């Protein structure tokens, strides 16, 4: 039975102001980082702190996107789905800022040096692959792409977000391996494993459901 609080929450989520509010909240990390750069509050190595912070926020946004469907199903709040595309584009946005900061502050936009770094350090290669995959998903996230590709093919392509999550964790793990600092990696790995595990479990549950009865066959 749906309670009054359910209808209140659903009404809030469907309000025209809900999307601008979520958009503003998703921009807050960037605003904080810009302020930290302007006030020299990123520590002794601000370039490294900025690159890593943007990478961290990419992972957090990815976790948030993957949490939308479980939250929608478990709370019975379908209105949550209307924020998934926006949050997915913010994953791409923060990933591209992460890549831009690396190319600028670490490599000085030297293409040859970046290419050497990709071949020399596996975690850079994995990060680049995840970024390219995110680019494909972002480019095909709009209604016109869905109509052009067709729903089934579009959904199959966008399931690549699971592979992107694995690549993101691998990128993070290899980056921290040099300092033997795996505590934060473990937190993200467990969280993403739980979210992806829920999706596998939910898909299996959906397949086990008996088909709806054919009402025409029983004379109704």
Secondary structure, DSSP 4 states (H G I P E B T S, - for coil): ---HHHHHHHHHHHSHHHHHHHHHHHHHHHHHHHHHHHTT-S-S-HHHHHHHHHHHHHHHHHHHHHHHHHHHHHHT-GGGGGGHHHHHHHHHHHHHHHHHHIIIIITTT-HHHHHHHHHH-HHHHHHHHHHHHHHHHHHT-SHHHHHHH-HHHHHHHHTTHHHHHHHHHHHHHHHHHTTT--HHHHHHHHHHHHHHHHHHHHHHHHHHSPPPP-TTTTT-
